[in-house]
Amino acid sequence: MKEPGQAKVDKRHLRTVRTREKLLVAARDVFLSQDFQTATISQIIKQAGVGYGTAYVHFEGKDELLIVLMEDVMDRFYQIAEQVFEPRSRADAKQQILEQATAFLRLADEERAMLRIVEQAIGVSYVVRTKWKQIRERFIEQISQDILYAQQQGLARTDLNPKLVARGWFFANEMYLFEVVRGETTAAIDEIARTLTEVYAHGLYRED
């Protein structure tokens, strides 16, 4: 049985969670119905139905709200990038890379509405842009580790710097990600992923 004081703490915590969730849901709705630049924190607070003082206890402004929403979206991308990568052959490595690249771009297509807001914010908000750089570096570090593993297994060229290769690979995927989000690419996602993988894998991996 809970002590009276513990029950009060639990209720307070539940209210806090609910308030944060209301603000995040409202922020997403407002961003998607307008865009990042024209959306205001006042509109978000009004839609959430919470007090101004309460709202600012949880978030300093719309930039911080978007960052939380952005992290939620990017968690799905991290799940793709951080899958176990332990290929036994060059062909195995190439297949895994292709599957990841395809899944990455398909997810971009699924999340295009929110990622469109993210791209807008990156262009106008220093806070969001800084956060995106941190997200980018997390991907690049993971790719670097995968490349290093392949080099250690004798599958990949060892004369190439893993971090430089990783940056090039990520930036190529990032470019196409935002082209998919903007609806600018005329090629199918599968074709883009296959082309990127062919160029990347044949430049990096040894022949069996």
N, C-alpha and C positions, 0 to 999 in steps of 0.2 A: 504494500500500500504506500502511495506517495505521501510525503509530508506536505502540509499546506503551502509552505514556501516553495517547494519543488513544483507543485501544481501551477503556482503563479508564474514561475520561470518558464515552464513549458508553454503556457498560454501566450506569454509575451513573445517567446521564440516563434510560435506558430503565427502570431499576428505579423511579426517581422517578415517571415517567409512569404506570407500572403501578400503583404504590401509590396515587397520587391517584385513578386510575380505579376501583380497588377500593373506596376509601372513598366515592366519589361514587355508585357503583352500590349499595353497601350502604345509604347514606343514603337514596337514593330508595326502596329496598325497605322500609326501616324506617318512613320517613315515610308511605308509602302503606298499609302494613299497620296502622299505628296512627294517629297524627296528630302534628302538630308539638309540641304541649305535652307529650304523654306519652312521646314518643321521647327517648332519652338518647344522649349521645355514646358511652357505654360499650356500648350495644347495637349501635351502628353499627360501632364498632371491632371488637367481637367477630365480627360478621357478615362484616366485611371480612377478618378473619383476619390482622390486622397488629398489631404491638406498640403499646402506648400512647405510648411515646416517639416512635416513628416517625410515628404518626398526628398528634400535636400539632406535629410539624415542618411538616406540610402544612396543617393547619386548626386554628384556635384553639378551635372548638366547632361545635355543630350549626347555629348561626346562619350561620356562614361557609359551611358545606357547602350549606345551603339557598340562599344567595345565588348560589353558582356554578350550582346546578341551575336556579334562577330565571332567571339570565342566559341559560342555554342555551335555555330555553323562549321567553324574550322575544326572542331573536335571530330567531325565526320571525315574530314580530309586527313587528319592525323591518323585515324584508324587505318586508312589505306596506306599511308606512307610508312607507318611503323609496323607493318606486318613483318613477320619473320622472313628474313632474306638469307637463305643458306643454299644457294644453287650448287649442284654437283657437276654441272657442265655448262659450257657456254650457251648451249641451246636452252637449258633449263633457266639460266639467268635471263636470257632474252625473252622467254615466255613470261616469266614473272614480271619483268619490266613492262612488257606490253599490257599485261593484265592491270598493273597499277596505273599506267598512263591512261588506259581506257576508262577505268573506274574513276579516276581523277576528273577527267573531262565530262563524263556522264553526270557526276555529282555536281559539277559546275552548272550543267544544264538544268538539273533539278532545282538548284538553289539560285538560279539566275536573278530572281526578283530581289532577294536580300543582298546578293553580291553586287548588284547594280548600285545599291545604296552604299555599300562598302567602298566601291570604287569612287563614287562621288565624294565621300567623306575623306578618303585618302588625299584627294586633290585639294581640299580646303581646310582640313583640320590637322594641325601639327600633332595633336595627341593621338588621333587615329592613325596617322601616317607612321608615327613612332611605333605604335603597337603592331602595325602591319610588318614593319621591318623586323621586329622580334619574332613574329610568326614565320616570316620568310627564313630567318636564320635557323629556326628549329627544324624546318624542312631540310634545309641545306646540310645541317649537321647530321641528320638521319641518313641522307643520301651519301654523304661522305663516308659514314660508317659502313654502309653497304658496299661501296666501291672498295674501301680498304679490305673488307672481308674477301671480296672477289680477287683482289691483288694477292692477298696472302695465300689464297687457294690455287694460285697459278692460272686463274681464268682470265684475268684482266692485265692489261699492260701496266708495268710498274714504273715506266718512265713518265707517267702523267700524275700531276698533283691531284689527289682525291678531292680536295676542297675546291679547286678551280674547276674541275670537271663537274662537281656537284652544283656549283653556282650556275654554270652554263646550262645544265640539264633543267634545273629548277626554273630559270628565267625563260627558257623556251616554253615550258609547260605553263608558266604564269601568263605569258603573252597570249597563248591560245585560250587559256581559261577565261581571260577578260574579253577576248574576241567572241567566244561562245556566249558569254554573259550579255554582250552588246548585240548579239545576233549578226555579227559582221562576217563570220566565216561562211564560205560557200561550200566547203568540203564537209563530208560526214565525219562525225566524231571518231568512228572506227578507223577511217582513212588517216586522219590527223595523227592519232595515236600510233598507228602502224608506221607511218612515215618517220615520226619523231624517234620511235624505237629503233628502226633500221639504221638511221643516221648515228644515233647514240651508241647502239650496241656494236656496230661494225667499226666504229672509231675507237672504241674502248676495249672490246673483248677480243682475245686471241681466238684463232681458229682451233678447233679440236684436233 
